[in-house]
């Protein structure tokens, strides 16, 4: 007999410390005892999900402990409390109290981690487990001696936990609080005044424990103090720490260990009693100690999955009231007493045929044991066309391995076996039944005519008569406002023919699917279902659209090229897009017409316009290029664009005037006139100054007599640049004056000539500047594209075309360096449906050609 071979999918899980990379956890917090249905947070908004995705992707919240603490409102995305949370029950003394859970989405499968912090409220009062504390104190006890008191228990944490102890007013004792390494507060009774057995043999005090809540809660116990005679020796333990290992299946009543202490005193002072000190309620329920022998016995069952170890403080007290303490550490040893647990999160009973890797089920497994006892093996039958796939943490998916054929086998029974590796091995099995559903795939070319027959579905019935009459109906998915399938297809109820009700557009809808139900007319009616998937085939119905340069009827954009440019110099780039897909969107560029053939060329794949050879002085200044952009469809569609190129000697002058150049030039003309008038005025004043260069003065000298007498003298003043010449007149004044007249005339003529030359130079300078402005203005401006383009234009070819247009303000740099252009301030209009990432990531050619160093 041939043995069946089993294929085991072995996945080892260590439940503690297992993690998987993913998005950061979403954190929520809620106070304990909050009412059921209270709002915790909007999980959809915090995870960046749409509310409609929650229903369509079957969102659910799965807690790590498989308890339904929370519920998710699929209509709003709100996370609500499903039950009242008791922090002390959930986490005990652990702080913070965190409940880990995941939100699971399907189609595609996706996990989001989240945490719920349960905040503590002051709902527990401190409580002493003993209603009365008995302390025996020798009357010879020195002042300042401390006595250990039983501490109170407060289930709250943080500021709501135990914060202080007080003692009722008395003349002998006060309370001192000791902080331990574990953060707990332990009260100690300190002797403040000596005791006298004969005067007061007993004292009854009230010990009060207070927490830090608002308002604070308190608990009290009685402290009964018996004053004894002298006892000068306290008990002594053989060791401070006792450690013992106990199996978790140890029977109740079993002996655990014996604690022993010795006291050197005799009589009643040497008798020792053993008690638990600072023991929690769990310790008192689980263990008990014989007060005389010190034997520790098991009082209730141990559970490694709940508590792994116990730390017990044991106090030994002699007959005189002196005490000593030691620590007992009980470690619980795990046994394989928990079978694996399987929790189904989702299950698809019917899957379509002819489709591979379909998600059938999503489930999680866990084993509460530790070590090998908690390691898990998952498997299914070997002969099935399905396989198990680990996903997130302890989650698995059951996926179809290949395309299934309904005619070969229409139903599969799958048994999921989960086994641990403990001794003995424990296992859990889960049985699933999966049916294979018929499916059809139809292809329809876009722009079809309405009411086009696109295919048929067919079902057979082995019955006869009315029981074999089959009727067909559509099973449309839930109403989607963005995809109204009821308006796209219809079916003939008698023969199963399918019709397209309207023209399909590949750019708007590439594929859709729906179900078809075939039912007979028997009683009761029997039916079957099939899945129909319609694929829309793209047609070449979109011509290329040129984004740059924009041909919108405005002034043409002139590209400047220096005459010193090398062959292959990048002049500009034609940017175009095509709304189709596939080869219908593959664009090619061609130079149809040029003013001077052979001077420029266009790269066929990216639209870059470059010089084909070196420029010469004989080349024309202005050039006009006609570029054709054509797609690869059948038949091909095309668009053309006209480029204007201007050859310049260099970039020392700004050849691209700003939009207000005309107004600036208009303002410059009167300014020039004013400048000329001012310069002419200065020159005229200078000429007048020259004319008065030589002065002749007649000075009258008069005395103060009666009648006054006077005399006159003539002075000749000559303005000179310095005193390098002897300007003192000779004794013969008349001869000197006769010689000075022609010299003055020559000097005036020379100075007038210099002033005229200066004025002419200024006028020539102004004329040259005006001439240059005129030539710059006649060189042409650059039309800046304005307005958004059609939102349906997308880049699907990857050949260098872009889905955005670029507008630039251009400035020219002087010099003859290799970097001719520097584009400043890119102006990006907002395009509907086109993102910036597509420009920067999908089309590196465009970016490389428009960013210069």
FIMI-105846 format. One record per residue (C-alpha): y, x, z. Coordinates in pm, whole numbers, plus 50000, padded with zeros to 5 digits. Layout:
REM FIMI-105846
YXZ...
REM end
This chain:
REM FIMI-105846
500005000050000503375013749900505645019150193509115004550183511815030650191514805022550404518165036850350520115042250669523855045250669524355066050980527765065351136528215081251476531025066351685532385080452006534345050352130536635071152349539115092852162538365079851812541435075851596542395073351232545595083551053547835054250981551215039951037552695042551383551715015551636553994985451683554854981252051555314947952230555724939452594555244907952795555314899953164552074889853326551464853053408553664842953111552824808052987550334802552705552044800252365554954822052466556564842752191555684879752194557224891751868557354885951495554514907951372555204901451003558824913051027558014943251243555364954750994557584948050690555294920550556556164887850394555084856050574553254844250262551094875350276549644864850612547884834350468547034849050129545524880050284543814861650573545644880350846544064880851192544564898351522541554917151663541684931552016539734962552111537984943452393537174914052157539074890352387541454865152230544534873752433546844867752137547104844351844548994848951516551004820351364550354824650990553254801650901555944821751082554354855551151554994850651526552624866851774551944842452060550074844352389546704827252375546114828652750547854838253071547544875353130546804889353473547754925753472545704933253783542604917653627543084935453296544114970153407543774971953785545925000453913546305016453569549925019253461551125012953202548834983853123548324985352748546194961752539545354977152202544844954451905544934955651528546174932051262543664930650976544734921250622542424915950328542844918549951543404947549986541924956250323544594970650550544914977250922547984979051142547734992251494549714975851773549984976952148550894950452402552364963452726551694938953010554534941953261553834937553627555554910653834555624908854209552874882854247550834899854522551784906754880550604937855062547404929755251545554947555527541814944055488541424946055865543154920056074543224944156368543304982056388541864997456703543165031556808542005049857117544495075657241544085099157532546795098657787547065136557760547995134857396551125155557331554305140957192554505142756813550795136856760550055115256457547325089356424545955077156092546325040056030544555018155781546755013955474547574981055310546424971554962548894959054699547534950454357550994953054198552234985954052555535004154013558434991654219556444960154302553784980854480553684991454842556875009854934557265011055313555705005155655557374994055980556094990156334557224964856592559784978456843558234998057130559015027857350556025049857264555435051156889557155051756555555815051456198555795081155962554855076155597552775102755423552675106355044549285115754906548455133854583547365101054423550825085854477549815062154755551675057655085549685061255407551125051255744550765074256041551475064556399553495091856575553585094756952557195096057064556725092857441553805102857661551235076357752550105067458103546695050758138547435038958490550785024058395549815007858062546145009757955546654990357631549404985057370549474958357100551794965656807552434948356474552234970256160554144955755864553724967055501556584960255256556604962254877559594969354651559834935554480562864913254473562564895754708560134919254883556714907055000555054918355320551754918655505550974925355871548114936056092547744941756465547414976856603545534977056933546015009757119543705018057408544885046357632541935068157736541355096457965541485132657845539425142057540540105177057410537665180357118537825161756788534805155856560534095182456295532375175855959529925200855818531835199955486535025183955364533605171155032530255154154973529135147354614526205125854505524905112554166523505077254150521905058953855523645026753770520355007153799519735018554159518474988654361520674972254623520114985554972519115020254855520115049755069522805071154909523665099155153524075106555527527415119155657527295139755976530035151856214529735170756545531805167456867531625193857143532635169157409530035152557629529485117057735531545089957578533945115457432531135130757230529915098357075531045095456711531535064256503531855064856122534095041855918535575040155568539215050755559541735037555304538835020855120539614995654847537964962054824535664974554546534395002854769533784979555064531864955354837529764982754682528945005954975528425003355349528165030155618526225029155943528865035256213526375053956437524125073656199526615079055913524105067155651525685052955335523775025155154524305006054827525554971154891525944957654533524954967554180526644996554003527974994053647528905026153465530845006653202533144993053474533535022353718532235057553652532865072453996533985063254348536105084554579535515073854941537345086855248535165086055562536605088955912534635101156214536115090456549534805101456890534845081557213538185095957308539925084056993540135117556813539195115656447538535136556141538025126755779536045138955479535645127755116532525113654952532425114654570529815091154418529255096754043527515068553853524965079853590524845058553274521615043153148521065025352817521434989852944523824975352683522694966052331525164971052044527594942651983528504930151633531614909451568532224893951224535904893851128535534879150779532694868050556532644857050193529674834550124530104833949745531034863449524531634863549148529104879048915529924908348683532244923748945531494955149145532624966049492533474931049612534184928449985531484905950132531984910050506534154928450754532694934451097533104956851400530464972151626530614986551974528304998052251529614998952605527315027452700528355063952688526975095252522523915090152303523535055852457526805045852291526205062251950525405036851681523425035651354524155007351103521774999050818520754972050571517684967350352517254994450093516494972349790519744952649801522694959849567525024962749865526144991350087527924996250418531235014750427533015026750744536725018850754538975019551059537625031051398534515010051467534974986551167532554984450873532684966250542529764952250346530504957949976528604949749658527364981549492527344970149130528004940248908525614912048994523854888848749523524853148867520754845848618518674874248764519214865049128521584839049264521184844849640520754874849869519654875450233521194905850403520154917950748522584941550921520774962251185522804980751449520825005051668521995028751940520495063252008519725057752373516355057952549514915032852499516745023752179518414989752172519314971351853521124940351732520524922751399522834899951200521604878850906523954869550619523304848450310525394855950000525364835349679526404848449337528974827749153529264826148770532364841848617534084842448279536674866748138538994854047862541624873447666544684856447518547414873547318550924865847439553334843147250550434819947175551024784947050550884756847311547564738147348545664768547212541904767947274541244799947469537544796047558534874773947709532654772048015529224756748004526814743648267523304729248228521434703848439517634700348428517774663648529517854634848282520104605248217523244601448426521954628548659522294653748375525764643248258528124671648353531874668648405534244697748445537364701148659539764728948757539794743849106543274758349130544214781749416546784770649677550164762049530552174792949446555794786249336555814819249145552544811648958552134774348875548634775948724548504738348679551114741848407549294770748234545754758348163543794726248130540124717948075538274691747877536254673048137533454665047889532744698347713534414724847934536874737147669539884755247814543394752947667546614772047726549324746047785552264768847704553094802547552552194831847776554424861947828552714894847909555884909148057555974880648312552224875348375549444899848293546444881148438545484850948647542284834548764541064800448873537844782048949535964756148745533734730148906530844714848717529434682848875526784658248759527024620548788524024616049012524094601649361524804621849554526684643149302525594679549282528004706449171528414743349102531404765949061532434794348829535314818648832537494822348519539784852348476542354851648195543784884648071547044883047871547134908347584550474924447510552184918947173554944940047022557714914447071560424936547222562504960347014563754992847170567044990147355569465019347360570945026547701572995056947606575225059647418576055022847452576915005347126579114977547257581924977747003584284998647213585665032347113582835056047010581765082947252582575117347116580345146547214582075180747226580235211547100581705246847117581545266346794580025295246987576935274247073573555289647002570815273246798569005247247015572155239047213571785204847383574495182147244573435149247408570395127547467569665093047332568155071747610566225040247520563635017047675561124991547549560064960347737556484961447602553594981947740550995006147609551485019547264553984991747194556355010047426555815045147292559185054747147559975080546882563395092746764564475101946411567735114146257568415090945963571805102745848574185131445927577575142745798576145177445740572315177045707570545206045870573175212546136571705189446404568195177946489566665151246712563535157446916561045130146832559625124247181562605125847417565675118247201567445151247271570055160147007570335197946960571935221946715569515234046449571395266346366574445286946459577825270846391580305286546151584005282546071583105265045748581425236045931583455204245948585185195746274583945159746300580345148646248578685114446246574965111446327572775080346285569655081246508566735056746469564645047046776561255031946683558285019846891554595024346807553714987346781552284968746486554504961146310556894986846459560334975846585563384998046587567025001946684569725026146570572625043446739575625062546601576795095146758580155112446702580265150246748583455171346757583325209146713585895227646929586835264246972586385264047346586905244247661590265258147772592015224747715590975190247845589835173247522588795141647698591895122847813591595099348105592095062048048595825064848130596575093347884598795072047665600905060847958601135096748085602315109147745604875081147729606205092248064606155128747950608575123147656611725114147857610815141348105610865166947824614255154047707615645157748058614305192848077615925202747747619275187647856619115206248184618355239448013621145234047759623595226548040622655258148223623075278447903626525263147837627685271148188626445306448143628435309347815631605296247984631135321748257630995349047995634185336847837635985340848162634385374748219637795392148182640665378848396644405387248382646435380748701650235379348744651205385849103654695377449237656065397949529658905381249726660825391750042662055369650321665845376950286668665352750225668845349349928665275362149870664695389549616661435393049418659485414449171656355407948962653345429248866650505423348617646865429948729643935433748491640525424548653637325433748479633975419248598631275445748576627625448448679628215479148891630455508848950628725534148729631895537648516635445547548621637255514848579640625526948715643295522348445645185551748301648905554848369649535540148030648805503548101649835490347763647535514247581644655504747815645195467947749645295473747376641955491847393640355465347624640875435147391638295443947115635735455147381635975421847554635395403347225632275423747151630945417747498631485380347474629715379147135626705398247272626365375647574626675344147361623915356647131621565362847425622225327847562621545311947223618235330647189617205318747535618015282547446616075284847117613025299147305613035270047548613155244747265610295261947079608175261847398608695224647449607865217147086604595236947106603515217947418604195184447251602255195146944599235204647151599285171347332599335153346995596325172646869594425166247191595145129047169593985127346804590655144146897589175111147020588245097647363584985088547520584105052147566582535046547906579715021047906580494990748110578484961948253574814958248353571994958248100569174933548070566904934548375563664931648172564054966148015561544989448170560245024248096556555022148024555965051247787556685081648002558225098747697561635104947847563205070647815564905056048119565315022148284568965028048380572105037448196574315065448320578095065948307579925098448369583445111248414583575144448232585695174948303585755206648091585525241648227587295271448082585545303147981582685310347746579755307847989576425292347912577055260548114579285240047889579375206548067579735196348426579075159348478580795144548778580525111048959577545093448797578325056548773575115036248809575384998848744572984976448939570034965548726567954935848831564374946648891564884983648812564715008049104566275042149139562915058049207561815050148853564785069948716564335100448931560545101848939559295086148619561645103848371562195140548460563435148248107566495126448152567305142548487566785178048360569115172848068571975157948267572165180648572573715214648499574305244648725
REM end
